[in-house]
Amino acid sequence: MLYELIYRSDAIPDILEKDIENILSTARDFNEANEITGCLLFNNNQFLQLLEGEFDIVMALYDRIKKDPRNRNHMTLQMRETDYRVYPNWTMAFQSMDKSQVKSKGGVTEFTEFEADKDSALPKQLFEAVSHNMT
Ligand SMILES: Cc1cc2nc3c(=O)[nH]c(=O)nc-3n(C[C@H](O)[C@H](O)[C@H](O)COP(=O)(O)O)c2cc1C
């Protein structure tokens, strides 16, 4: 069964570009081998990630990400069964966004405005808008 998980988290304050490169490198190796796809966005020291894959694999991965010292304060925004992947070809797309992009594409000032009890269509809209610019 295919699942889709969206969460946001805060990066540690002193996160380096190198840390993000390392995260992506680990992620892409693991994800490719385990049929996980998705997208990771970074803005204002915050992460927003969409993970797609088999339920057990996605949940085990999310547990590891929650324990990862490079980020904290996780909030799950959506966890649901889905029929299709938004990012079938991406082992983990990444985009670092500036404030104006987040505002124009997501309609929010920062990812913390996405709340678990609000409409999960909003973060999805942001992923959708960003995916058109991915190369
Ligand atoms: C924001 C963020 C996103 C991550 N995304 C992934 C991912 O998509 N796939 C992955 O395998 N690891 C990802 N990681 C790395 C995992 O947290 C973890 O380092 C990796 O699964 C190896 O786990 P281990 O050190 O417990 O073996 C991410 C880490 C962070 C901080």
The ligand as a Tripos MOL2 file, in Angstrom:
@<TRIPOS>MOLECULE
LIG
   31    33     1     0     0
SMALL
NO_CHARGES

@<TRIPOS>ATOM
      1 C1         15.2000   16.7740    7.1700 C.3       1 LIG1
      2 C2         15.7700   15.4040    6.9610 C.ar      1 LIG1
      3 C3         15.2920   14.6180    5.9170 C.ar      1 LIG1
      4 C4         15.8070   13.3380    5.7090 C.ar      1 LIG1
      5 N1         15.3090   12.5750    4.6870 N.ar      1 LIG1
      6 C5         15.7650   11.3240    4.5100 C.ar      1 LIG1
      7 C6         15.2370   10.4890    3.4890 C.ar      1 LIG1
      8 O1         14.3730   10.8630    2.6940 O.2       1 LIG1
      9 N2         15.7500    9.2310    3.3710 N.ar      1 LIG1
     10 C7         16.7480    8.7520    4.2000 C.ar      1 LIG1
     11 O2         17.1460    7.6150    4.0590 O.2       1 LIG1
     12 N3         17.2610    9.5330    5.1600 N.ar      1 LIG1
     13 C8         16.8030   10.7930    5.3400 C.ar      1 LIG1
     14 N4         17.3220   11.5800    6.3320 N.ar      1 LIG1
     15 C9         18.4430   11.0230    7.1280 C.3       1 LIG1
     16 C10        17.9220   10.1960    8.2770 C.3       1 LIG1
     17 O3         17.5080   11.0690    9.3300 O.3       1 LIG1
     18 C11        19.0140    9.2560    8.8240 C.3       1 LIG1
     19 O4         20.2210    9.9390    8.9650 O.3       1 LIG1
     20 C12        19.2210    8.0830    7.9000 C.3       1 LIG1
     21 O5         17.9850    7.4180    7.7260 O.3       1 LIG1
     22 C13        20.2700    7.1040    8.4500 C.3       1 LIG1
     23 O6         19.8190    6.6520    9.6850 O.3       1 LIG1
     24 P1         20.8000    5.9570   10.7310 P.3       1 LIG1
     25 O7         21.9100    6.9400   10.9300 O.co2     1 LIG1
     26 O8         19.9420    5.7650   11.9520 O.co2     1 LIG1
     27 O9         21.2260    4.7050   10.0710 O.co2     1 LIG1
     28 C14        16.8280   12.8560    6.5570 C.ar      1 LIG1
     29 C15        17.3170   13.6650    7.5900 C.ar      1 LIG1
     30 C16        16.8060   14.9270    7.7890 C.ar      1 LIG1
     31 C17        17.3330   15.7770    8.9090 C.3       1 LIG1
@<TRIPOS>BOND
     1     1     2 1
     2     2     3 ar
     3     2    30 ar
     4     3     4 ar
     5     4     5 ar
     6     4    28 ar
     7     5     6 ar
     8     6     7 ar
     9     6    13 1
    10     7     8 2
    11     7     9 ar
    12     9    10 ar
    13    10    11 2
    14    10    12 ar
    15    12    13 ar
    16    13    14 ar
    17    14    15 1
    18    14    28 ar
    19    15    16 1
    20    16    17 1
    21    16    18 1
    22    18    19 1
    23    18    20 1
    24    20    21 1
    25    20    22 1
    26    22    23 1
    27    23    24 1
    28    24    25 2
    29    24    26 1
    30    24    27 1
    31    28    29 ar
    32    29    30 ar
    33    30    31 1
@<TRIPOS>SUBSTRUCTURE
     1 LIG1         1 GROUP 0 **** ****
